[in-house]
Amino acid sequence: MAPAERGGRVVSAVVTEAGDGTAENRREQRGWYFYDWANSVFSTTVLTVFLGPYLTGIAKAAADADGYVHPLGIPVRAGSYFAYSVSLSVLLSVFVMPLAGAVADRTGRKKPILGASAYLGAGATAAMFFLEGDRYLLGGALLVVANVAFAVAVVIYNSFLPQIAGPEERDAVSSRGWAFGYAAGSLVLVGNLALFLNHEALGVSEGSAVRICIASAGVWWAVFTVIPLLRLRERPGTVAGARVSVLSGWRQLADTVRELRRYRLTMLFLLAYLVYNDGVQTVITQASVFGSEELGVDQTTLIGAVLLVQVLAVAGALLMERLARKFGAKNTVLASLVAWSGIAATGYFLPAGVPVLFFVLAAGIGLVMGGSQALSRSLFSQLVPRGKEAEFFSLYEVSDRGTSWLGPLVFGLAYQLTESYRAAIISLVVFFVLGFVLLWRVPVDKAAEAAGNPSPDRI
């Protein structure tokens, strides 16, 4: 626990055990699922489907004769602008997330931080409705604000998992949360597809239809965030009566950084996750750009492919949770990394102008995407010391949904150097191979024990 500081005293007791099986606990878990339902449409509609190709098109419209835009005077290929914007948002998140996590753990006031960041992100997303013409700078700025806010909110959201679910049920609870998110993504994409395909009949231009779809994700995010805010319960912070301040947050974060040396196995897992999930997130966020720019896939096919991914991801998350019961979560995640390597390699050889093969690739992504992420989250929750949930999940979130930075950076550089999205997609295989090796070396049961947590029978 953090040492006593001015304005509070150390709290060492936890009044409510995770996963106590009460009706209130089950109600809280159901409320927790709904934040995945609320925010996943941002990952799907905005980051995965519409914003990449749309913002790339706006950047190209503003580019000079050599194909470059010049944000802050820096020459950037228009085709790399979206990837670089995602990387910038994550680099900023690296500074903001740990601070928010430290303040949340110290004060116990997780719900206000969750609500404030969620509504900031939802507002920035809704404001993307005004993104048109050559306003690539506006698009990049709104993307940065929305993605940083998204990341902070997910840190707080994830930190509730060890508090609402016991060790034996976390794989199931985490997987259901992901399944809720993918179900919401599927539902909203159906509406997006209907609007996009019928925009002429509705008297709406294609660009306006895209902007409406993007803004709708912000509205959806804002509306359904109300449910977890009503149902989740606050727990005591590590320092009772603590004041919320930037200075106290940095002090708490400094204590946690010094304490990390006691949890070397947890940090090894984090390193493995950061590496392989950076690859996963880059495939997700850049697939639409790869499909439209390299394979010549039109917007309708892209939406249909991502819809297929979302539908299969629901089944995939629940199926891999069943596999984890039999083979263990770690072994199941390792197997998924082999599949991810095959997906990236297949993308490199995929011929242009054959939409059915792009759908086959999308099906493969859907089947492994949800399960690998859900099981990684539940695995990590076993390795977090009590009272440090938000701070540790702030480190985890550096490579969670939509917040990867090294992968998009490598993807963007590969394209900038080769002008080929095929070279960019194949470069991601190294993330899955290296992540596999690092995760394979983590004794997860010993890591849970070192963090002071009971280990489930099969992990």
Salt bridges, closest charged atoms under 4 A:
GLU5 OE1 - ARG106 NH2 3.31
GLU17 OE1 - ARG386 NH2 3.77
GLU24 OE2 - ARG233 NE 3.86
GLU28 OE1 - ARG233 NH2 2.83
GLU28 OE2 - ARG235 NH1 2.52
ASP36 OD2 - ARG377 NH2 3.56
ASP36 OD1 - ARG401 NH1 2.41
ASP64 OD2 - HIS70 NE2 2.91
GLU132 OE1 - ARG211 NH2 3.68
ASP255 OD1 - ARG258 NH2 2.34
GLU259 OE2 - ARG262 NH1 3.15
GLU259 OE1 - LYS388 NZ 3.53
GLU293 OE1 - LYS60 NZ 2.76
GLU294 OE2 - ARG422 NE 3.36
GLU321 OE2 - ARG325 NE 2.90
GLU419 OE2 - ARG77 NH2 3.16
